Amino acid sequence: MSRNKSEKKKMILAKALKQNRRVPIFVIAKTARRVMRNVKQRHWRMRKLKVAKRLKKAG
């Protein structure tokens, strides 16, 4: 990936990075284990972000 990224691409990657976290322990405890997993979590090798397609669609 290039070193110089556009602002739009940086924002897409930053949002994806923030979403790719586990559910906090206090949430699991508070909901009595009803909420256990984050559906937006992804593995870097398995599911790609398709950033180029999003950039084309946006503009």
N, CA, C and O atoms as a printed pandas DataFrame, in Angstrom:
     atom_number atom_name residue_name chain_id  residue_number  x_coord  y_coord  z_coord
0              1         N          MET        A               1    0.850   -1.176    0.000
1              2        CA          MET        A               1    0.000    0.000    0.000
2              3         C          MET        A               1    0.893    1.234    0.000
3              4         O          MET        A               1    1.973    1.239    0.590
4              5         N          SER        A               2    0.433    2.250   -0.655
5              6        CA          SER        A               2    1.255    3.452   -0.784
6              7         C          SER        A               2    1.387    4.180    0.546
7              8         O          SER        A               2    0.541    4.060    1.432
8              9         N          ARG        A               3    2.457    4.928    0.656
9             10        CA          ARG        A               3    2.690    5.707    1.865
10            11         C          ARG        A               3    1.762    6.914    1.911
11            12         O          ARG        A               3    1.236    7.260    2.969
12            13         N          ASN        A               4    1.563    7.551    0.765
13            14        CA          ASN        A               4    0.717    8.739    0.690
14            15         C          ASN        A               4   -0.714    8.326    0.373
15            16         O          ASN        A               4   -1.009    7.818   -0.709
16            17         N          LYS        A               5   -1.593    8.556    1.340
17            18        CA          LYS        A               5   -2.995    8.186    1.159
18            19         C          LYS        A               5   -3.850    9.445    1.136
19            20         O          LYS        A               5   -3.510   10.453    1.755
20            21         N          SER        A               6   -4.958    9.372    0.419
21            22        CA          SER        A               6   -5.885   10.502    0.412
22            23         C          SER        A               6   -6.601   10.552    1.761
23            24         O          SER        A               6   -6.633    9.566    2.498
24            25         N          GLU        A               7   -7.166   11.699    2.067
25            26        CA          GLU        A               7   -7.878   11.880    3.336
26            27         C          GLU        A               7   -9.065   10.920    3.442
27            28         O          GLU        A               7   -9.325   10.352    4.502
28            29         N          LYS        A               8   -9.773   10.752    2.334
29            30        CA          LYS        A               8  -10.945    9.865    2.310
30            31         C          LYS        A               8  -10.544    8.421    2.634
31            32         O          LYS        A               8  -11.202    7.744    3.423
32            33         N          LYS        A               9   -9.453    7.965    2.009
33            34        CA          LYS        A               9   -8.981    6.602    2.232
34            35         C          LYS        A               9   -8.534    6.415    3.685
35            36         O          LYS        A               9   -8.793    5.377    4.294
36            37         N          LYS        A              10   -7.865    7.426    4.228
37            38        CA          LYS        A              10   -7.426    7.363    5.620
38            39         C          LYS        A              10   -8.613    7.230    6.564
39            40         O          LYS        A              10   -8.566    6.469    7.530
40            41         N          MET        A              11   -9.678    7.975    6.279
41            42        CA          MET        A              11  -10.852    7.940    7.143
42            43         C          MET        A              11  -11.543    6.573    7.085
43            44         O          MET        A              11  -12.011    6.068    8.106
44            45         N          ILE        A              12  -11.605    5.982    5.899
45            46        CA          ILE        A              12  -12.204    4.650    5.745
46            47         C          ILE        A              12  -11.397    3.618    6.534
47            48         O          ILE        A              12  -11.966    2.782    7.235
48            49         N          LEU        A              13  -10.071    3.682    6.415
49            50        CA          LEU        A              13   -9.210    2.732    7.114
50            51         C          LEU        A              13   -9.263    2.938    8.629
51            52         O          LEU        A              13   -9.236    1.969    9.388
52            53         N          ALA        A              14   -9.337    4.193    9.069
53            54        CA          ALA        A              14   -9.402    4.483   10.507
54            55         C          ALA        A              14  -10.699    3.960   11.107
55            56         O          ALA        A              14  -10.700    3.400   12.203
56            57         N          LYS        A              15  -11.800    4.143   10.392
57            58        CA          LYS        A              15  -13.095    3.654   10.881
58            59         C          LYS        A              15  -13.082    2.132   10.978
59            60         O          LYS        A              15  -13.578    1.563   11.950
60            61         N          ALA        A              16  -12.516    1.478    9.974
61            62        CA          ALA        A              16  -12.443    0.017    9.979
62            63         C          ALA        A              16  -11.583   -0.473   11.138
63            64         O          ALA        A              16  -11.884   -1.495   11.754
64            65         N          LEU        A              17  -10.514    0.258   11.432
65            66        CA          LEU        A              17   -9.631   -0.120   12.535
66            67         C          LEU        A              17  -10.355   -0.011   13.875
67            68         O          LEU        A              17  -10.188   -0.862   14.749
68            69         N          LYS        A              18  -11.157    1.036   14.029
69            70        CA          LYS        A              18  -11.904    1.230   15.278
70            71         C          LYS        A              18  -13.005    0.184   15.442
71            72         O          LYS        A              18  -13.293   -0.244   16.560
72            73         N          GLN        A              19  -13.620   -0.229   14.336
73            74        CA          GLN        A              19  -14.698   -1.222   14.405
74            75         C          GLN        A              19  -14.177   -2.621   14.693
75            76         O          GLN        A              19  -14.918   -3.474   15.183
76            77         N          ASN        A              20  -12.921   -2.859   14.396
77            78        CA          ASN        A              20  -12.363   -4.208   14.486
78            79         C          ASN        A              20  -11.853   -4.511   15.899
79            80         O          ASN        A              20  -10.703   -4.914   16.074
80            81         N          ARG        A              21  -12.692   -4.319   16.879
81            82        CA          ARG        A              21  -12.334   -4.574   18.267
82            83         C          ARG        A              21  -13.317   -5.583   18.867
83            84         O          ARG        A              21  -14.439   -5.744   18.385
84            85         N          ARG        A              22  -12.875   -6.244   19.913
85            86        CA          ARG        A              22  -13.763   -7.187   20.578
86            87         C          ARG        A              22  -14.782   -6.441   21.427
87            88         O          ARG        A              22  -14.627   -5.250   21.696
88            89         N          VAL        A              23  -15.817   -7.145   21.846
89            90        CA          VAL        A              23  -16.825   -6.568   22.729
90            91         C          VAL        A              23  -16.183   -6.414   24.106
91            92         O          VAL        A              23  -15.547   -7.349   24.593
92            93         N          PRO        A              24  -16.338   -5.248   24.743
93            94        CA          PRO        A              24  -15.730   -5.046   26.065
94            95         C          PRO        A              24  -16.262   -6.038   27.102
95            96         O          PRO        A              24  -17.409   -6.480   27.035
96            97         N          ILE        A              25  -15.405   -6.368   28.049
97            98        CA          ILE        A              25  -15.756   -7.344   29.084
98            99         C          ILE        A              25  -16.958   -6.879   29.901
99           100         O          ILE        A              25  -17.808   -7.687   30.276
100          101         N          PHE        A              26  -17.029   -5.556   30.181
101          102        CA          PHE        A              26  -18.145   -5.074   31.000
102          103         C          PHE        A              26  -19.479   -5.244   30.273
103          104         O          PHE        A              26  -20.511   -5.418   30.921
104          105         N          VAL        A              27  -19.477   -5.198   28.950
105          106        CA          VAL        A              27  -20.712   -5.396   28.184
106          107         C          VAL        A              27  -21.139   -6.862   28.264
107          108         O          VAL        A              27  -22.321   -7.167   28.423
108          109         N          ILE        A              28  -20.173   -7.752   28.155
109          110        CA          ILE        A              28  -20.467   -9.187   28.275
110          111         C          ILE        A              28  -21.047   -9.479   29.661
111          112         O          ILE        A              28  -22.017  -10.226   29.790
112          113         N          ALA        A              29  -20.448   -8.889   30.689
113          114        CA          ALA        A              29  -20.923   -9.107   32.061
114          115         C          ALA        A              29  -22.301   -8.486   32.275
115          116         O          ALA        A              29  -23.169   -9.089   32.907
116          117         N          LYS        A              30  -22.496   -7.282   31.746
117          118        CA          LYS        A              30  -23.752   -6.553   31.949
118          119         C          LYS        A              30  -24.933   -7.265   31.289
119          120         O          LYS        A              30  -26.043   -7.257   31.821
120          121         N          THR        A              31  -24.693   -7.878   30.135
121          122        CA          THR        A              31  -25.775   -8.535   29.401
122          123         C          THR        A              31  -25.875  -10.026   29.717
123          124         O          THR        A              31  -26.599  -10.758   29.043
124          125         N          ALA        A              32  -25.157  -10.468   30.728
125          126        CA          ALA        A              32  -25.159  -11.879   31.139
126          127         C          ALA        A              32  -24.829  -12.791   29.957
127          128         O          ALA        A              32  -25.488  -13.809   29.745
128          129         N          ARG        A              33  -23.824  -12.424   29.206
129          130        CA          ARG        A              33  -23.285  -13.177   28.057
130          131         C          ARG        A              33  -24.225  -13.280   26.866
131          132         O          ARG        A              33  -23.999  -14.110   25.986
132          133         N          ARG        A              34  -25.282  -12.456   26.808
133          134        CA          ARG        A              34  -26.130  -12.458   25.620
134          135         C          ARG        A              34  -25.384  -11.819   24.450
135          136         O          ARG        A              34  -25.521  -12.245   23.303
136          137         N          VAL        A              35  -24.596  -10.794   24.759
137          138        CA          VAL        A              35  -23.766  -10.156   23.733
138          139         C          VAL        A              35  -22.352  -10.670   23.941
139          140         O          VAL        A              35  -21.699  -10.324   24.926
140          141         N          MET        A              36  -21.877  -11.497   23.012
141          142        CA          MET        A              36  -20.555  -12.101   23.170
142          143         C          MET        A              36  -19.593  -11.721   22.055
143          144         O          MET        A              36  -18.381  -11.671   22.263
144          145         N          ARG        A              37  -20.137  -11.455   20.869
145          146        CA          ARG        A              37  -19.225  -11.227   19.756
146          147         C          ARG        A              37  -19.598   -9.979   18.983
147          148         O          ARG        A              37  -20.749   -9.543   18.982
148          149         N          ASN        A              38  -18.607   -9.418   18.332
149          150        CA          ASN        A              38  -18.789   -8.236   17.505
150          151         C          ASN        A              38  -18.984   -8.705   16.070
151          152         O          ASN        A              38  -18.089   -9.324   15.495
152          153         N          VAL        A              39  -20.143   -8.418   15.487
153          154        CA          VAL        A              39  -20.435   -8.898   14.137
154          155         C          VAL        A              39  -19.604   -8.174   13.080
155          156         O          VAL        A              39  -19.463   -8.677   11.965
156          157         N          LYS        A              40  -19.052   -7.010   13.404
157          158        CA          LYS        A              40  -18.260   -6.255   12.436
158          159         C          LYS        A              40  -16.775   -6.600   12.495
159          160         O          LYS        A              40  -15.972   -6.008   11.773
160          161         N          GLN        A              41  -16.407   -7.547   13.345
161          162        CA          GLN        A              41  -15.010   -7.935   13.421
162          163         C          GLN        A              41  -14.615   -8.698   12.171
163          164         O          GLN        A              41  -15.406   -9.476   11.637
164          165         N          ARG        A              42  -13.392   -8.480   11.703
165          166        CA          ARG        A              42  -12.927   -9.165   10.501
166          167         C          ARG        A              42  -11.470   -9.557   10.675
167          168         O          ARG        A              42  -10.730   -8.946   11.446
168          169         N          HIS        A              43  -11.084  -10.567    9.956
169          170        CA          HIS        A              43   -9.699  -11.009    9.946
170          171         C          HIS        A              43   -9.014  -10.379    8.745
171          172         O          HIS        A              43   -9.590  -10.343    7.658
172          173         N          TRP        A              44   -7.810   -9.887    8.918
173          174        CA          TRP        A              44   -7.126   -9.139    7.862
174          175         C          TRP        A              44   -6.889   -9.967    6.614
175          176         O          TRP        A              44   -6.764   -9.424    5.516
176          177         N          ARG        A              45   -6.827  -11.293    6.782
177          178        CA          ARG        A              45   -6.536  -12.122    5.620
178          179         C          ARG        A              45   -7.799  -12.677    4.971
179          180         O          ARG        A              45   -7.807  -12.962    3.773
180          181         N          MET        A              46   -8.852  -12.831    5.744
181          182        CA          MET        A              46  -10.065  -13.483    5.254
182          183         C          MET        A              46  -11.022  -12.521    4.554
183          184         O          MET        A              46  -11.465  -12.784    3.436
184          185         N          ARG        A              47  -11.338  -11.412    5.212
185          186        CA          ARG        A              47  -12.334  -10.492    4.662
186          187         C          ARG        A              47  -11.703   -9.132    4.418
187          188         O          ARG        A              47  -11.240   -8.480    5.354
188          189         N          LYS        A              48  -11.683   -8.709    3.181
189          190        CA          LYS        A              48  -11.056   -7.443    2.808
190          191         C          LYS        A              48  -12.057   -6.301    2.871
191          192         O          LYS        A              48  -13.268   -6.525    2.890
192          193         N          LEU        A              49  -11.550   -5.083    2.903
193          194        CA          LEU        A              49  -12.398   -3.899    3.066
194          195         C          LEU        A              49  -12.962   -3.370    1.754
195          196         O          LEU        A              49  -13.973   -2.669    1.758
196          197         N          LYS        A              50  -12.327   -3.693    0.637
197          198        CA          LYS        A              50  -12.748   -3.203   -0.684
198          199         C          LYS        A              50  -12.775   -1.673   -0.711
199          200         O          LYS        A              50  -13.777   -1.062   -1.082
200          201         N          VAL        A              51  -11.663   -1.074   -0.312
201          202        CA          VAL        A              51  -11.549    0.378   -0.209
202          203         C          VAL        A              51  -11.641    1.032   -1.578
203          204         O          VAL        A              51  -12.288    2.069   -1.720
204          205         N          ALA        A              52  -11.010    0.450   -2.581
205          206        CA          ALA        A              52  -11.007    1.044   -3.924
206          207         C          ALA        A              52  -12.425    1.157   -4.473
207          208         O          ALA        A              52  -12.780    2.156   -5.098
208          209         N          LYS        A              53  -13.229    0.129   -4.235
209          210        CA          LYS        A              53  -14.614    0.137   -4.718
210          211         C          LYS        A              53  -15.416    1.242   -4.031
211          212         O          LYS        A              53  -16.233    1.912   -4.664
212          213         N          ARG        A              54  -15.176    1.427   -2.727
213          214        CA          ARG        A              54  -15.876    2.480   -1.979
214          215         C          ARG        A              54  -15.467    3.864   -2.456
215          216         O          ARG        A              54  -16.300    4.765   -2.557
216          217         N          LEU        A              55  -14.183    4.031   -2.747
217          218        CA          LEU        A              55  -13.704    5.336   -3.213
218          219         C          LEU        A              55  -14.290    5.673   -4.577
219          220         O          LEU        A              55  -14.650    6.822   -4.837
220          221         N          LYS        A              56  -14.385    4.674   -5.446
221          222        CA          LYS        A              56  -14.969    4.886   -6.775
222          223         C          LYS        A              56  -16.441    5.265   -6.666
223          224         O          LYS        A              56  -16.923    6.161   -7.358
224          225         N          LYS        A              57  -17.146    4.556   -5.777
225          226        CA          LYS        A              57  -18.576    4.794   -5.591
226          227         C          LYS        A              57  -18.836    6.194   -5.014
227          228         O          LYS        A              57  -19.804    6.857   -5.385
228          229         N          ALA        A              58  -17.967    6.626   -4.113
229          230        CA          ALA        A              58  -18.156    7.923   -3.450
230          231         C          ALA        A              58  -17.855    9.093   -4.378
231          232         O          ALA        A              58  -18.438   10.171   -4.262
232          233         N          GLY        A              59  -16.926    8.849   -5.303
233          234        CA          GLY        A              59  -16.717   10.018   -6.049
234          235         C          GLY        A              59  -15.891   10.186   -7.178
235          236         O          GLY        A              59  -15.813   11.285   -7.727
